[in-house]
Amino acid sequence: MPTYSHSKISTFEQCRYKYKLKYIDNIYVDWEGIEAFMGKVVHETLEKLYSDVQHMKVPELKDLTEFYNKKWKKEFTNDVKITKDNYTQENYKPFNHEKTLGLETENLLDLGDGRKYHIRIDRLSEKDGIVHIRDYKTSLTLPDQAKLNEDRQLAMYSIWVKEQFPEAKKIDLIWHFLAFNKELKSARNEFQLEQLRSNVINIMKEIEECKEFPTQTSALCNWCEYQSMCPEWKHLYQIQSKSEEDFKNDDGVSMVDKYAMLSSTISEFERERERIKEDLIKFSKAKDMSVIFGSKNKISVSEKEDIRLPAKEERFLLDLKLKEGKLWEELSELDTHKLKEYILENKLPEELKIEIEAFIERVKSYRLSMSKRKD
């Protein structure tokens, strides 16, 4: 059984195509966003702070600031991606004693059936019998309490902490939002943790049984290291590096521009538009691209399976099979839309499904959706 983590499960929920590239195909991309880079340097600085405190040495603020700036200067390169417009690296530079039990912990939680869950806690501390699971955030937005109360990451960590520290009076989940100098808390009871454990195991089973890994676009695409390989974005990556002349001569760009122009004109151009539509579908399939970019517009090409039924005058035998299968009344004397739905959604009894397969034709249909480019 594979080992799971909060990041691994979140990637599956965010985009199954990205999950496939990263965890099944094991494709590594040397790509780091500015937010991830800043978070790494902040965590290394905090690790130094609490490690020094553990050894009875309390560093001064100027020492920590100097450590942070040296780390930044040494490790920052032009390969670190800044996705926000008009931002530079300068926009990202920031800055009751307890017993520290662990820093950047690396452990595994056994969930049974061979499934393991990776535990990595920024800082684990204890005071007066209360154990604190601390997470340091460099985010520039504050979540509301409801979102923290549903957080899976620290709650899963608390299951492991509960096993390791059964004598703890209480386990608090604490997020430090450094940009706001604010500390937010949450906690889970026994019932909530059991529900969470069960839900996570169900997600793991879903991952293990998954056979299809479609793309799923969202605002998070801007921070995805696999954009250049994704059918939704790789055409954009290809044309961005082209000269102005090569950009205009790109087959995809040319077809999208023509399709957009013909879509805004009168119906006499419908035949030409349909020809370009067929060309776009062929281009999409040949290049493994689901989104094709033009100068000002982009076109999404989606594929779905459809069912072609016999013509009305040729349906006698099909009608007979449905009557024998006691579906005639339910299908309202052959409601073709409902029958197609039953076939595509696998709602027919197995025996009847096999019998009527000879009367239908499964075909692929394509839908083109055009929208303005926003990149």
C-alpha positions as CSV (number, residue, x, y, z in Angstrom):
1,M,0.0,0.0,0.0
2,P,1.3,3.5,-0.8
3,T,1.9,6.2,1.9
4,Y,-0.5,9.2,1.8
5,S,-0.1,12.7,2.9
6,H,-2.3,15.8,3.2
7,S,-0.6,17.2,0.0
8,K,-1.1,14.0,-1.9
9,I,-4.8,13.7,-1.1
10,S,-5.4,17.4,-1.8
11,T,-3.7,17.1,-5.2
12,F,-6.2,14.3,-6.1
13,E,-9.1,16.5,-5.0
14,Q,-7.7,19.5,-6.8
15,C,-7.0,17.9,-10.2
16,R,-6.8,14.2,-11.0
17,Y,-4.6,14.9,-14.0
18,K,-2.0,16.6,-11.9
19,Y,-2.2,13.7,-9.4
20,K,-1.5,11.2,-12.3
21,L,1.5,13.2,-13.5
22,K,3.0,13.7,-10.1
23,Y,2.3,10.5,-8.2
24,I,1.6,7.8,-10.8
25,D,3.8,8.9,-13.7
26,N,6.4,10.2,-11.2
27,I,7.2,13.3,-13.3
28,Y,9.3,15.7,-11.4
29,V,9.2,19.4,-12.4
30,D,11.9,21.8,-11.2
31,W,9.4,24.6,-10.5
32,E,8.9,26.7,-7.4
33,G,6.5,29.5,-6.8
34,I,7.4,32.6,-4.8
35,E,4.9,31.8,-2.1
36,A,6.3,28.3,-1.6
37,F,9.9,29.7,-1.6
38,M,9.0,32.3,1.0
39,G,7.2,29.7,3.1
40,K,10.3,27.4,3.0
41,V,12.6,30.3,4.2
42,V,10.2,31.3,6.9
43,H,9.9,27.7,8.2
44,E,13.7,27.3,8.2
45,T,14.0,30.6,10.2
46,L,11.4,29.4,12.7
47,E,13.1,26.0,13.0
48,K,16.3,27.8,13.9
49,L,14.5,29.9,16.5
50,Y,12.9,27.0,18.4
51,S,15.9,24.8,18.0
52,D,18.0,27.5,19.7
53,V,15.4,27.9,22.4
54,Q,15.5,24.1,23.0
55,H,19.3,24.5,23.7
56,M,18.7,27.4,26.1
57,K,19.7,30.0,23.6
58,V,17.2,32.8,22.8
59,P,18.3,34.6,19.6
60,E,17.7,38.3,19.2
61,L,15.4,39.6,16.5
62,K,18.2,41.1,14.5
63,D,20.0,37.7,14.5
64,L,16.9,36.0,13.1
65,T,16.3,38.8,10.6
66,E,19.9,38.4,9.4
67,F,19.6,34.6,9.1
68,Y,16.4,35.1,7.1
69,N,17.9,37.6,4.7
70,K,21.0,35.5,4.2
71,K,18.9,32.5,3.4
72,W,16.8,34.5,1.0
73,K,19.8,36.0,-0.8
74,K,21.6,32.7,-1.1
75,E,18.7,30.6,-2.3
76,F,16.5,33.0,-4.4
77,T,17.1,32.6,-8.2
78,N,15.3,33.8,-11.3
79,D,13.8,30.3,-11.5
80,V,11.4,31.1,-8.6
81,K,8.1,31.9,-10.3
82,I,6.2,35.1,-9.3
83,T,2.6,34.6,-10.7
84,K,1.1,37.9,-9.5
85,D,1.3,40.8,-11.9
86,N,3.4,43.8,-10.8
87,Y,4.9,41.9,-7.9
88,T,8.6,41.4,-7.3
89,Q,10.5,39.5,-4.7
90,E,10.5,42.5,-2.4
91,N,6.7,42.1,-1.9
92,Y,7.2,38.8,-0.2
93,K,9.8,39.6,2.5
94,P,8.3,39.6,6.0
95,F,9.2,38.8,9.7
96,N,4.4,32.6,26.9
97,H,7.2,30.1,26.6
98,E,6.4,26.4,26.1
99,K,8.2,23.2,25.9
100,T,9.0,22.2,22.3
101,L,8.3,18.5,21.7
102,G,9.3,18.5,18.1
103,L,10.2,20.6,15.0
104,E,9.4,19.7,11.4
105,T,8.5,16.2,12.7
106,E,8.5,13.2,10.2
107,N,6.3,10.3,11.3
108,L,3.7,7.9,9.9
109,L,0.2,7.3,11.1
110,D,-1.0,3.7,10.6
111,L,-4.6,3.7,9.4
112,G,-4.9,0.0,9.0
113,D,-5.0,-2.3,5.9
114,G,-1.4,-1.3,5.2
115,R,-2.3,2.4,4.6
116,K,0.1,5.0,6.1
117,Y,-0.5,8.7,6.5
118,H,2.5,11.0,6.5
119,I,2.7,13.4,9.6
120,R,4.8,16.5,9.3
121,I,4.2,19.1,12.0
122,D,5.9,22.5,11.9
123,R,6.2,22.6,15.7
124,L,4.7,20.4,18.4
125,S,4.7,22.0,21.9
126,E,3.2,21.5,25.4
127,K,2.2,23.6,28.3
128,D,0.3,22.6,31.4
129,G,-0.7,19.3,29.9
130,I,-2.1,20.8,26.7
131,V,-0.4,19.7,23.5
132,H,-0.3,22.3,20.7
133,I,0.0,21.4,17.0
134,R,1.4,24.6,15.4
135,D,1.4,25.5,11.8
136,Y,3.1,28.6,10.4
137,K,1.4,30.3,7.5
138,T,2.8,33.0,5.2
139,S,-0.6,33.5,3.5
140,L,-1.8,37.1,2.9
141,T,-5.4,36.2,3.6
142,L,-7.0,35.1,6.8
143,P,-9.5,32.1,6.8
144,D,-12.7,32.3,8.8
145,Q,-13.2,30.0,11.8
146,A,-15.6,27.7,10.0
147,K,-12.9,26.8,7.5
148,L,-10.4,26.1,10.3
149,N,-12.9,23.9,12.0
150,E,-13.1,21.8,8.8
151,D,-9.3,21.7,8.2
152,R,-8.1,18.2,7.5
153,Q,-4.4,18.6,7.8
154,L,-3.9,19.5,11.4
155,A,-6.9,17.4,12.5
156,M,-5.2,14.3,11.0
157,Y,-2.0,15.1,12.7
158,S,-3.9,15.3,16.0
159,I,-4.9,11.6,15.6
160,W,-1.2,10.7,15.6
161,V,-0.5,13.1,18.5
162,K,-3.3,11.5,20.5
163,E,-1.8,8.1,20.1
164,Q,1.7,9.3,21.1
165,F,0.6,11.5,24.0
166,P,-2.4,9.7,25.6
167,E,-1.9,11.6,28.9
168,A,-2.5,15.0,27.2
169,K,-5.4,16.9,28.7
170,K,-6.3,18.5,25.4
171,I,-4.9,18.9,21.9
172,D,-5.1,22.3,20.3
173,L,-4.7,23.0,16.6
174,I,-3.0,26.4,16.1
175,W,-2.3,28.4,13.0
176,H,0.1,31.3,13.1
177,F,-0.6,33.8,10.3
178,L,2.7,35.6,10.3
179,A,1.7,38.5,8.0
180,F,-1.1,39.4,10.5
181,N,0.8,38.5,13.7
182,K,-2.4,36.5,14.5
183,E,-2.9,33.1,16.1
184,L,-6.1,31.1,15.3
185,K,-7.2,27.9,17.1
186,S,-9.5,24.9,16.6
187,A,-9.9,21.5,18.2
188,R,-11.7,18.1,17.5
189,N,-13.6,15.7,19.7
190,E,-13.4,11.9,19.5
191,F,-16.4,11.5,17.3
192,Q,-15.1,14.1,14.8
193,L,-11.7,12.4,14.6
194,E,-13.3,9.0,13.9
195,Q,-15.4,10.5,11.2
196,L,-12.3,12.2,9.7
197,R,-10.3,8.9,9.8
198,S,-13.1,7.1,8.0
199,N,-13.5,9.9,5.4
200,V,-9.7,9.9,4.7
201,I,-9.7,6.1,4.3
202,N,-12.6,6.4,1.8
203,I,-10.7,9.0,-0.2
204,M,-7.6,6.7,-0.2
205,K,-9.8,3.8,-1.5
206,E,-11.2,6.1,-4.2
207,I,-7.7,7.0,-5.3
208,E,-6.6,3.4,-5.4
209,E,-9.7,2.5,-7.6
210,C,-9.5,5.5,-9.8
211,K,-9.1,4.7,-13.6
212,E,-9.8,8.1,-15.1
213,F,-7.7,11.2,-14.4
214,P,-9.4,14.2,-16.1
215,T,-8.1,17.8,-15.8
216,Q,-9.9,20.2,-13.5
217,T,-9.3,23.9,-14.1
218,S,-9.4,26.3,-11.1
219,A,-7.6,29.4,-9.8
220,L,-4.9,27.1,-8.5
221,C,-3.8,26.4,-12.1
222,N,-1.7,29.6,-12.0
223,W,0.5,27.9,-9.3
224,C,0.7,24.5,-11.0
225,E,4.1,23.2,-12.0
226,Y,2.6,20.9,-14.6
227,Q,0.8,23.6,-16.7
228,S,3.1,23.1,-19.7
229,M,2.0,19.4,-19.8
230,C,-1.7,19.9,-19.3
231,P,-4.1,19.6,-22.2
232,E,-5.8,22.7,-20.9
233,W,-2.7,24.9,-21.0
234,K,0.1,23.4,-23.1
235,H,-1.0,25.2,-26.3
236,L,-0.7,28.5,-24.5
237,Y,2.8,27.6,-23.3
238,Q,3.8,26.7,-26.9
239,I,2.6,30.0,-28.5
240,Q,3.9,32.2,-25.7
241,S,7.5,31.6,-26.7
242,K,6.9,32.2,-30.4
243,S,7.8,35.3,-32.4
244,E,4.9,37.6,-33.5
245,E,5.1,36.1,-37.0
246,D,5.2,32.5,-35.9
247,F,2.4,33.2,-33.4
248,K,0.1,34.4,-36.3
249,N,1.0,31.4,-38.4
250,D,0.4,28.9,-35.7
251,D,-2.4,26.5,-36.9
252,G,-4.3,26.6,-33.6
253,V,-4.2,30.4,-33.3
254,S,-5.2,30.8,-37.0
255,M,-8.2,28.4,-36.6
256,V,-9.4,30.0,-33.3
257,D,-9.2,33.5,-34.8
258,K,-11.2,32.4,-37.9
259,Y,-13.8,30.6,-35.9
260,A,-14.2,33.6,-33.6
261,M,-14.6,35.9,-36.6
262,L,-17.1,33.6,-38.4
263,S,-19.1,33.2,-35.1
264,S,-19.8,36.9,-35.1
265,T,-21.0,37.1,-38.7
266,I,-24.1,36.2,-40.6
267,S,-25.2,32.6,-41.4
268,E,-23.8,32.4,-44.9
269,F,-20.5,31.6,-43.2
270,E,-21.9,28.7,-41.3
271,R,-20.5,26.1,-43.7
272,E,-17.0,27.6,-43.3
273,R,-17.4,27.7,-39.5
274,E,-18.4,24.0,-39.4
275,R,-15.3,23.2,-41.5
276,I,-13.0,25.0,-39.0
277,K,-14.9,23.4,-36.2
278,E,-13.9,19.9,-37.6
279,D,-10.3,21.1,-38.1
280,L,-10.2,22.3,-34.4
281,I,-11.5,18.9,-33.2
282,K,-8.8,17.1,-35.3
283,F,-6.1,19.5,-34.1
284,S,-7.2,19.0,-30.5
285,K,-7.1,15.2,-30.8
286,A,-3.8,15.1,-32.7
287,K,-2.0,17.5,-30.2
288,D,-3.7,16.2,-27.0
289,M,-5.0,19.6,-26.2
290,S,-8.4,20.4,-24.7
291,V,-8.0,24.2,-24.9
292,I,-6.7,26.0,-28.0
293,F,-5.7,29.6,-27.8
294,G,-6.1,32.4,-30.4
295,S,-5.0,36.0,-30.4
296,K,-7.9,37.2,-28.2
297,N,-10.1,34.1,-27.7
298,K,-9.7,30.5,-26.6
299,I,-11.7,27.5,-27.5
300,S,-12.4,24.5,-25.2
301,V,-13.0,21.2,-27.0
302,S,-14.9,18.7,-24.9
303,E,-15.7,15.1,-25.9
304,K,-18.6,13.0,-24.8
305,E,-20.2,9.6,-25.7
306,D,-23.6,9.7,-27.4
307,I,-26.0,7.0,-28.4
308,R,-27.4,6.7,-32.0
309,L,-30.8,4.9,-32.1
310,P,-32.5,3.3,-35.2
311,A,-34.8,5.5,-37.2
312,K,-38.4,5.5,-35.9
313,E,-39.6,3.2,-38.8
314,E,-36.8,0.7,-37.9
315,R,-37.4,0.4,-34.2
316,F,-39.9,-2.5,-34.1
317,L,-37.4,-5.1,-32.7
318,L,-36.0,-2.6,-30.2
319,D,-39.5,-1.7,-29.0
320,L,-40.2,-5.4,-28.6
321,K,-37.1,-5.9,-26.4
322,L,-38.0,-3.0,-24.2
323,K,-41.6,-4.4,-23.7
324,E,-40.2,-7.8,-22.8
325,G,-37.8,-6.1,-20.4
326,K,-40.8,-4.3,-18.7
327,L,-39.4,-0.9,-19.4
328,W,-41.9,0.2,-22.0
329,E,-44.2,2.1,-19.6
330,E,-41.3,3.7,-17.7
331,L,-39.8,4.9,-21.0
332,S,-43.1,6.4,-22.1
333,E,-43.4,4.3,-25.3
334,L,-39.7,4.8,-26.1
335,D,-38.7,8.2,-24.7
336,T,-35.4,8.3,-26.7
337,H,-33.8,10.8,-24.4
338,K,-34.5,8.7,-21.4
339,L,-33.3,5.5,-23.1
340,K,-30.0,7.2,-24.0
341,E,-29.7,8.3,-20.4
342,Y,-30.4,4.7,-19.2
343,I,-27.7,3.3,-21.5
344,L,-25.0,6.0,-20.8
345,E,-25.5,5.9,-17.1
346,N,-25.6,2.1,-17.0
347,K,-29.1,1.9,-15.5
348,L,-30.5,-1.0,-17.6
349,P,-30.7,-4.5,-16.3
350,E,-27.6,-6.5,-17.4
351,E,-29.5,-9.0,-19.6
352,L,-31.5,-6.3,-21.4
353,K,-28.4,-4.1,-21.8
354,I,-26.6,-7.0,-23.7
355,E,-29.7,-7.6,-25.9
356,I,-30.3,-4.0,-27.1
357,E,-26.5,-3.4,-27.7
358,A,-27.1,-4.7,-31.3
359,F,-29.7,-2.0,-32.0
360,I,-27.6,1.0,-30.9
361,E,-24.5,2.8,-32.1
362,R,-22.1,4.4,-29.7
363,V,-20.6,7.6,-31.2
364,K,-18.4,10.4,-30.0
365,S,-19.7,14.0,-30.1
366,Y,-17.8,17.2,-29.5
367,R,-18.7,20.5,-28.1
368,L,-16.7,23.7,-28.7
369,S,-17.0,26.6,-26.2
370,M,-15.4,29.9,-27.0
371,S,-14.4,32.5,-24.4
372,K,-12.1,35.5,-24.1
373,R,-8.5,35.0,-23.1
374,K,-7.8,36.3,-19.6
375,D,-4.1,35.3,-19.3
